[in-house]
Amino acid sequence: MNNSITKKPAGSRYSTISMVQVAIFGAVICIMAFTPNLGYIYLGFTRATILHVPVIVASLLMGPKKGAVLGFLFGLTSFINNTINPTPASFVFTPFYSIGEVSGGIGSIIICFVPRILVGVVPYFVYKLVMKFAKEETRRKGVSNIGLILSGVLGSLVNTLLVMNLIFVFFGEAYASANDVAATGVSAVYMYILSIIAINGVPESIVAGVLTLCIGKVLLRKNVKERLGFRS
C-alpha cells in the first residue's frame, strides 16, 4: 500500500497564494468603492477618492503586474459608479452618460482606466529606487519611511495629474461647463483644471502618503511579508 502524500509543486502553491492575495485586495477595493462616502467621497460636482491607497500598497507588496491588475479594478469601479450613479461631470469617466449635448466617448475610457492602472505600477518603481539608495540597515529591514511616503504621494498624484490633464485634452470646456464654470479659452479652462488639482489632488496625495506609511511600515517588513506569503 502506498502511503505517500502527493504534494503540490512549490510553483503551484505560490500561484494559489498569489491569486488569494489579489482577491483579498480586490475585495477591499470593491467594498471601499461601493460603500457610500468611503472609497469615493461625493462632493456634489465630482468625487474625491482614497481608493488608490490599497492599489499603491498592493503594488509595493506584490509588484507592478498585480498592481496594474488592481489598478484596472480601481478604474472599473469608477466606470461603474459614474455609469449607474452619475454626477454632472460623469461623462468624462463613462461613454454611457451625457449631459445636454455633451457625452462621453473613447476619451472617457482612457481617462477612467489608464491613470488607475499606472497607480498600480509607479509606486513599485519609486519605492525600489528609494531602497536602492537607502542605508544598509534600511535595506536589511526592507522598510523605508521616505520610500513609503513618496510612493503614496506620487502614486496619488499620478492618478490626479493624469486624470485632470486628460480631461483637459479630451473634454476641456465641456467639463468646466458641466460644473457651472464659465471658463472659455484654453488658459481659462486649464486654470480651472489646476484649481481642481489643488483642491482635490493635493489633500488626496497627503492622505495617501500618510496611509501608505502607516500600512506599509507593518506589511513591508521582511518577516511579515514572508509570513503572509508576499513575494514581489
C-alpha positions in Angstrom: 0.0 0.0 0.0 1.4 3.4 -1.0 1.1 5.8 2.0 3.0 8.6 0.3 1.2 12.0 0.2 1.2 13.8 -3.1 2.4 17.4 -2.6 1.6 20.3 -4.8 4.6 21.8 -6.6 6.0 24.9 -4.9 5.1 27.0 -8.0 1.5 25.8 -7.8 1.2 26.7 -4.1 2.7 30.1 -4.8 0.3 30.7 -7.7 -2.7 29.8 -5.4 -1.5 32.1 -2.6 -0.8 34.9 -5.1 -4.4 34.7 -6.5 -5.8 34.7 -3.0 -3.8 37.8 -2.2 -5.0 39.6 -5.3 -8.6 38.6 -4.5 -8.3 40.0 -1.0 -7.1 43.3 -2.2 -9.7 43.3 -4.9 -12.4 42.7 -2.3 -11.1 45.6 -0.2 -11.2 47.9 -3.3 -14.8 46.8 -4.2 -16.0 47.2 -0.6 -14.5 50.7 -0.4 -15.8 51.6 -3.9 -19.4 50.7 -3.3 -19.7 51.8 0.3 -21.1 55.4 0.2 -18.5 58.0 1.0 -15.8 55.5 1.8 -13.8 54.9 -1.3 -15.4 57.7 -3.3 -16.4 60.8 -1.4 -19.2 62.7 -3.1 -18.5 66.5 -3.3 -21.5 67.5 -5.5 -19.7 68.4 -8.6 -17.3 65.5 -8.5 -15.9 62.7 -6.3 -12.7 62.7 -4.2 -11.2 59.3 -3.6 -8.8 57.3 -1.3 -9.3 54.2 -3.4 -5.8 54.5 -4.8 -4.3 53.6 -1.4 -5.0 49.8 -1.5 -3.7 49.8 -5.1 -0.5 51.5 -4.0 0.1 49.2 -1.1 -0.6 46.1 -3.3 1.9 47.4 -5.8 4.6 47.6 -3.1 3.7 44.2 -1.8 3.1 42.2 -5.0 4.8 44.1 -7.8 3.7 46.1 -10.8 1.9 43.4 -12.7 -0.6 42.6 -9.9 -0.7 46.3 -9.0 -1.7 47.1 -12.6 -4.5 44.4 -12.4 -5.8 46.0 -9.2 -5.4 49.5 -10.7 -7.6 48.3 -13.6 -10.2 47.2 -11.0 -10.0 50.6 -9.4 -10.8 52.1 -12.8 -13.6 49.6 -13.3 -15.3 50.7 -10.1 -15.1 54.3 -11.2 -16.6 53.3 -14.5 -19.5 51.5 -12.8 -20.1 54.3 -10.3 -20.1 57.0 -12.9 -22.5 55.0 -15.1 -25.1 54.0 -12.5 -24.7 56.8 -10.0 -23.5 59.8 -12.1 -22.5 63.3 -11.1 -22.8 66.2 -13.7 -19.3 65.5 -14.9 -19.5 61.7 -15.1 -19.3 61.8 -18.9 -15.5 62.1 -18.5 -15.4 58.6 -17.0 -18.0 56.7 -18.9 -19.3 56.8 -22.5 -22.7 55.8 -21.3 -23.6 59.2 -19.7 -24.3 62.5 -21.3 -25.3 65.9 -20.2 -27.0 68.2 -22.7 -25.3 67.8 -26.0 -22.1 66.5 -24.4 -21.4 62.8 -23.9 -18.5 60.6 -23.1 -16.6 58.5 -25.6 -13.3 56.7 -26.1 -11.6 59.5 -24.2 -13.7 58.6 -21.1 -12.4 55.0 -21.3 -8.8 56.3 -21.4 -9.3 58.7 -18.5 -11.1 56.1 -16.4 -8.5 53.3 -16.8 -5.0 54.4 -17.9 -4.2 56.6 -14.9 -5.6 54.0 -12.4 -3.6 51.2 -14.0 -0.4 53.3 -13.6 -1.3 53.9 -9.9 -0.5 50.2 -9.5 2.8 50.4 -11.4 4.5 53.7 -10.5 4.7 53.3 -6.7 6.6 50.0 -7.0 9.4 51.6 -9.0 9.5 54.7 -6.8 10.0 52.5 -3.8 12.6 50.3 -5.5 14.6 53.5 -6.5 14.5 54.9 -2.9 15.6 51.5 -1.5 18.5 51.4 -4.0 20.0 54.5 -2.4 18.9 53.7 1.2 21.2 52.8 4.0 22.2 49.2 4.5 20.2 49.0 7.7 17.1 50.2 5.9 17.6 47.7 3.1 18.0 44.9 5.6 14.7 45.7 7.3 13.0 46.1 3.9 11.2 49.3 5.0 11.9 52.9 4.1 9.7 55.6 5.6 10.7 58.1 3.0 10.1 55.5 0.2 6.6 54.7 1.6 5.6 58.4 1.8 7.0 59.1 -1.7 5.3 56.1 -3.1 1.9 57.1 -1.6 2.2 60.8 -2.6 3.4 60.1 -6.2 1.0 57.2 -6.7 -1.8 59.5 -5.8 -0.5 62.4 -8.0 -0.2 60.0 -11.0 -3.9 59.5 -10.7 -4.9 63.1 -10.2 -2.5 64.7 -12.7 -3.2 62.2 -15.5 -6.9 62.2 -14.9 -7.2 66.0 -14.8 -4.9 66.7 -17.7 -6.6 64.0 -19.9 -9.9 65.6 -19.0 -8.5 68.9 -20.3 -7.2 67.2 -23.5 -10.4 65.3 -24.3 -13.2 67.5 -22.8 -11.8 70.8 -21.6 -14.6 73.4 -21.8 -17.4 70.8 -21.6 -16.0 69.7 -18.2 -15.9 73.3 -17.0 -19.4 73.9 -18.3 -20.8 70.8 -16.6 -19.5 72.2 -13.3 -21.2 75.6 -13.9 -17.9 77.3 -14.5 -18.0 80.0 -17.2 -14.4 79.3 -18.5 -13.7 80.0 -22.1 -10.4 79.7 -23.9 -7.5 77.3 -23.3 -5.9 79.3 -20.5 -9.1 79.8 -18.5 -10.1 76.2 -18.7 -6.7 75.0 -17.7 -6.7 77.3 -14.7 -9.9 75.7 -13.6 -8.3 72.2 -14.1 -5.3 73.4 -11.9 -7.7 74.6 -9.2 -9.3 71.1 -9.1 -5.8 69.6 -8.8 -5.0 71.9 -5.9 -8.4 71.4 -4.1 -8.7 67.6 -4.6 -5.3 66.3 -5.6 -3.0 67.8 -3.0 -5.1 66.7 0.0 -5.6 63.3 -1.6 -1.8 62.9 -2.1 -1.0 63.9 1.5 -3.6 61.4 2.9 -2.2 58.7 0.6 1.3 59.4 1.8 0.3 59.1 5.4 -1.8 55.9 5.0 0.8 54.2 2.8 3.4 54.9 5.5 1.2 53.6 8.3 0.1 50.4 6.5 3.5 49.8 4.7 5.5 50.1 7.9 3.7 46.9 9.1 3.2 44.9 5.9 6.6 45.5 4.2 8.8 44.2 7.0 10.6 41.1 5.6 9.4 38.8 8.3 5.8 39.9 8.0 5.9 39.6 4.2 7.3 36.1 4.4 4.6 35.1 6.9 1.9 36.5 4.7 3.4 34.8 1.6 4.1 38.0 -0.3 6.8 37.8 -3.0 7.1 40.9 -5.2 
